[in-house]
Amino acid sequence: MEFSSKLLENAVYEISQLPGIGKRTALRLVLHLLRQPKEQTERLSFALQNLRSEIKFCRNCHNISDTELCEICANPKREESTICVVEDIRDVMAIENTNQFKGMYHVLGGKISPIDGIGPHNLNIDSLVEKVRSGKVKEIIFALSSTMEGDTTNFYIFKQLEPYEVITSTIARGISVGDELEFADEVTLGRSILNRIPFENSLKNS
């Protein structure tokens, strides 16, 4: 792809680094921005810079937040004894949209994937074990996507929690095997949370 401007080429290259965006799509986006009022592009630039400099991760659940403690963890009406373990913020948003879960979350920040060089030490697993060790947690709900990586991560955490008196359950398989949680419809996901099963049962069925 030949460019008439180095500035244009640089902008297209940077946007094409985003997931799911090729150079043609990036070019279309850049040209769209050039057609918009300068103030709109400046607002976008400021929003992105502000995001990177000001965003925080909740000190309790590792969710993305504007404050040290996210709104969910700061809500006294949430059930602190039940923790739903998810991969990232998209899964928190998906489950919250169902209005079926009133407990807390724990965001791992990914899934165990040796092929991608992601091991247990790269995820927020130790802090989850610490929560359970404190004795305040009664149930851990595994809500990772039903992929090989998700199942591997579930099993690893399950083994880490075995020494402690805590119920471990997993969302019911209303979610198709191989599906990512964020793409499930709200009704199916809500029912999967409500109809969760003991994690040991999921091992027998796999």
N, C-alpha and C positions, 0 to 999 in steps of 0.2 A: 504494500500500500504506500503510494507516494504522497507526500504532504508538501503543500506550498509554503508552510510555515513551521519552523521548529517549535514555536510555542504551542501551536495546534497539535503537533505530533507528541509533545511531552504530556499535554493534557489527556490526549486519547490513550497514551500508554498507561498513565496512572489509573485512569478509570477502568481500563481493560483488566487491571489486576484484581478487580472485585469479582467475587464468585458468580459464575453464570453470565458474565458479560464479555463478549468477544470484541475485537477491534471495530467491527462494523457498527455494533450497537453503541460502543463507546464514542465513536465518531458522531453518530446521530445525537447522542446526549450532549456532547460538547457543542455541536452546532446549534442545538436547541438553546443551550445556555447563552450562546453568543447573540441569539435573537431576542433574549429577554432583557428587561431593563437592568442596568448595571447593579442597582440596589438589590435585586433579587439574588444575583450571583454572590454578592457580598454577604447577604444574610445566610446563604447556604455555607459559604466558606467559614463564617463566624460560628455557625451552629456546629460544624464538624470540628473546628479548633477547640471550641468550648467543651464539646463532648469528650475529646481526648484529654483535656487538661483538668476537667472538673468531675468527671464520672468517678464513682466509688463502687466498691463491692461490699455488700453488707457483711459486717464482722461476724454475724451469727450464721447466716445461711449461704453466703457468697453470691447472692442475687445482685444484679446490677441495680444501683440505687443512686439517688442524689445526696443521701445522707449516710452517716456511719451505720445506722440501723434502718433497714428497708421498712416500708409501710406495713408489710405483712407481719414481720417480726415484732414491730412496735405496737401492733393491734392487740390489746388485752383480751379481746373476744376469741382469738384463735386458740385452738387446743394445742398446748405445748407438748403434750405427751405423745402426739402422733406426728411423725415426720415422713413426708413423701420425698423420696430420692429421685432426682431428675438429672438429665444431662446438662441442659443450659436454660437460659431465661425464656426461650421460645416455648419450652415445655411448661414452665410455670404459667406463662400467659395462657396456653391452651387449656390447662386444667382449671385455672381461675375462671375462664370463660364458661365453664360448665356449671358453676355455682353449686357444686356437689361436695367440695372438699373444704373443710373448715380447720384443718390442722396447719402445720408448718412445713416448710420445704428445706431441702438441702441440695444445693446445686453443685454437682461434681466438676463441671467444667470440661466434660468430655467423657469418652468411654475407653476402656482398655483396648488397645489395638497395636499389637507388636509390629505388624506390617508398616504402621505409620510411626513407629517409635514412641508410642504412648503407653507407659506402664503405670502401675498403681501410684508410684511416687509423683507422677505428673498431675494427679487428680486430688480433689479435696476429700480424701477418704479418711485420713487420720483425724481430722476435726469431727467427722461423723462418729467415729469410734469413741472419741472423747465424750461426745454428748451422751451416748448410750452408757458409757462407763459411769457417768455421773448419777445414774439411777432414776432420772426424771422422765426418761423416754419409755413408753409402754409398747409402742408399735412402730416398726419401720416398714413403709410401703415402697417396694421397688416399682418405679414407673419409667424405666428406660425402654427404648424402642426394642421391639422383638426381633433383633438382629443377632448374629453370632457374637458381635462385640458387646451388645447390650447384655446378652445372657452370660457372657464371660465375666463382665463387670458385676452383675448381680451375684453370681456364684462366689466371686472373690470376696465381696463385701459380706455375704452371708457367712462365709467361713471365719471372717474377722470378728463377727458378732456372736458366734456360737458360744463363747465362754460366758456371755451375759444373759440375764433373764429378760429377754425382749421378744415380742412377737414379730415375726417377719412374714410379710405377705407380698403378693405381686398383683398387679391389675389383671382382671380377667381378660382372656384372649378374645375380646370383641374386636381387638386391634389385630389385623391380619399379620401373619408372620412376615417379617422383613419391612414392615411399614414404620415410618418415622412418626413419633407421637404428635408432632406439630401439625401434621396433615390429616389427622383423624377428625371426623365431625364431632361436634360438641355432645350430641346425644350419646353416641357410641362411647366416647371417652368418659363421659359422666357415668354411664352404666358400668364401665370397666372399673372405675374407682369404687363405686358402691358395692359391686359384686366381686371384690378382690378375694383371692384365695390364699391359703397358707403357702409360703414359698416352697416348702418341702413337697407339696403336691405337684407343683410345676416341674420339679426335678423328676418325679416319677413319670410324668406325662411326656417328657422330652426324649 
